[in-house]
Amino acid sequence: MSDDLNDLYQEVILDHNRNPRNFRALPDANRRAEGDNPLCGDHFTVFLKLDNDIIRDVSFQGAGCAISKASASMMTEHLKGKTVAQARDCFARFQRMLATGETGDEEALGSLCALGGVHKFPMRVKCAILSWHAMLAGLQGEGKVSTEKA
């Protein structure tokens, strides 16, 4: 990856950390789940408003490192208007990218590709995927998920 592209991706992550999108409670959410990473202290609640099979709105609240907050912010932007099946597919693509660094279908992931470099830092992968696991838990009607097994 070129230095210019790395710089751009770093700026995208820093912007989402400083100015997170959809960082708010969602009073009319009909699904929600908490995500916790006890090793580093990241903790987020993801709120979802589903209308039949469509994610009409999604937001998050909580605290965490720059990677986890940027990932949650980017996730909320990416998933609005998607079907539950599309959200699950996006999770699988995103998880694969974090594991391998390969973006695959960049059109499908869009700005989420900015987090592709996280794969070089295995301890940070849990930070980047935390809100995504919470989103999946919310879609499945589960209330809480942790990066560590109890």
Phi and psi in degrees as a GROMACS rama.xvg file:
@    title "Ramachandran Plot"
@    xaxis  label "Phi"
@    yaxis  label "Psi"
@TYPE xy
-71.4429  156.356  SER-2
-61.7922  -37.262  ASP-3
-62.3821  -42.2548  ASP-4
-68.1946  -40.6637  LEU-5
-59.106  -44.0407  ASN-6
-62.594  -43.0762  ASP-7
-61.83  -46.6883  LEU-8
-62.0787  -40.5041  TYR-9
-63.0279  -39.7407  GLN-10
-64.3576  -39.9565  GLU-11
-60.3859  -46.1289  VAL-12
-63.635  -45.6163  ILE-13
-63.981  -38.3555  LEU-14
-64.0508  -44.5404  ASP-15
-67.5739  -29.6363  HIS-16
-71.4082  -45.0904  ASN-17
-71.9417  -37.0245  ARG-18
-128.824  68.5316  ASN-19
-64.2759  136.737  PRO-20
-84.3536  144.326  ARG-21
59.7234  32.6446  ASN-22
-89.6435  86.9356  PHE-23
-169.804  160.026  ARG-24
-72.603  155.459  ALA-25
-120.274  93.3679  LEU-26
-56.6106  -31.5566  PRO-27
-98.8386  19.8989  ASP-28
-63.8687  139.854  ALA-29
-107.371  2.83567  ASN-30
-144.032  146.177  ARG-31
-159.159  152.546  ARG-32
-154.002  149.223  ALA-33
-100.338  142.397  GLU-34
-120.881  133.824  GLY-35
-133.248  133.421  ASP-36
-119.441  91.4948  ASN-37
-65.1319  -21.252  PRO-38
-70.3385  -33.9582  LEU-39
-117.157  -9.34255  CYS-40
92.3741  1.83892  GLY-41
-65.9262  135.764  ASP-42
-150.631  121.691  HIS-43
-134.225  149.598  PHE-44
-112.653  129.03  THR-45
-106.568  130.79  VAL-46
-110.846  134.87  PHE-47
-129.467  137.053  LEU-48
-113.735  107.406  LYS-49
-97.773  139.229  LEU-50
-123.996  101.225  ASP-51
58.3972  -112.043  ASN-52
-106.953  10.004  ASP-53
-108.85  135.48  ILE-54
-82.969  99.5173  ILE-55
-75.8056  -35.9253  ARG-56
-151.323  151.506  ASP-57
-151.469  137.263  VAL-58
-146.883  177.014  SER-59
-151.958  158.463  PHE-60
-142.482  157.457  GLN-61
138.796  -161.613  GLY-62
-142.352  147.327  ALA-63
-178.259  -176.711  GLY-64
-70.7352  173.367  CYS-65
-59.4141  -40.8085  ALA-66
-64.5809  -46.5205  ILE-67
-67.8613  -39.9714  SER-68
-69.347  -42.2581  LYS-69
-63.1355  -41.6328  ALA-70
-62.7531  -44.061  SER-71
-62.4444  -43.4182  ALA-72
-61.2824  -47.2518  SER-73
-66.187  -36.6381  MET-74
-60.4033  -45.8772  MET-75
-62.8567  -39.9421  THR-76
-64.0067  -40.9053  GLU-77
-72.5047  -31.5439  HIS-78
-92.2003  -15.1633  LEU-79
-59.4261  129.612  LYS-80
86.8417  -6.18241  GLY-81
-83.3244  157.151  LYS-82
-79.3458  165.79  THR-83
-60.4177  -41.66  VAL-84
-62.6096  -41.1881  ALA-85
-65.5789  -37.9113  GLN-86
-64.5688  -42.1266  ALA-87
-65.2456  -40.2105  ARG-88
-64.3396  -41.9762  ASP-89
-63.6212  -41.0062  CYS-90
-57.4172  -46.5029  PHE-91
-62.3347  -43.0352  ALA-92
-64.0769  -43.6651  ARG-93
-64.5731  -45.1716  PHE-94
-61.3322  -41.4463  GLN-95
-63.012  -41.8376  ARG-96
-63.2158  -42.1475  MET-97
-66.1273  -30.3478  LEU-98
-78.4344  -34.7511  ALA-99
-114.12  -22.754  THR-100
85.3531  -8.5486  GLY-101
-84.7126  123.457  GLU-102
-79.0827  -23.5684  THR-103
64.6158  -114.217  GLY-104
-85.919  90.0895  ASP-105
-61.8501  -28.2721  GLU-106
-63.979  -37.5597  GLU-107
-72.0085  -34.1858  ALA-108
-93.7172  -25.54  LEU-109
55.209  -130.791  GLY-110
-65.3928  -15.6773  SER-111
-61.8056  -20.3127  LEU-112
-60.1017  -21.0901  CYS-113
-59.9551  -23.0493  ALA-114
-92.1428  4.28107  LEU-115
-60.0697  -32.5157  GLY-116
-68.6625  -12.6654  GLY-117
-60.4174  -26.5501  VAL-118
-58.0945  -22.2114  HIS-119
-74.1605  -11.7467  LYS-120
-126.375  82.7713  PHE-121
-51.5068  -34.8324  PRO-122
-68.0896  -21.7297  MET-123
-88.4534  -14.7802  ARG-124
-59.5294  -40.959  VAL-125
-62.2658  -33.3693  LYS-126
-65.0315  -45.4114  CYS-127
-70.2737  -28.9985  ALA-128
-97.8389  -9.51129  ILE-129
-53.9454  -53.9452  LEU-130
-64.5183  -29.4253  SER-131
-67.6363  -41.5138  TRP-132
-64.5756  -38.3729  HIS-133
-64.2903  -40.6087  ALA-134
-60.2451  -46.2043  MET-135
-61.9889  -42.9535  LEU-136
-59.4883  -41.8188  ALA-137
-62.6647  -42.8267  GLY-138
-62.8812  -31.6919  LEU-139
-88.8803  1.05545  GLN-140
79.2419  15.2357  GLY-141
-91.8128  148.885  GLU-142
-95.3824  -17.8181  GLY-143
-153.814  147.228  LYS-144
-143.644  147.589  VAL-145
-131.635  150.231  SER-146
-76.1884  -13.7527  THR-147
-114.23  138.973  GLU-148
-71.1557  140.371  LYS-149
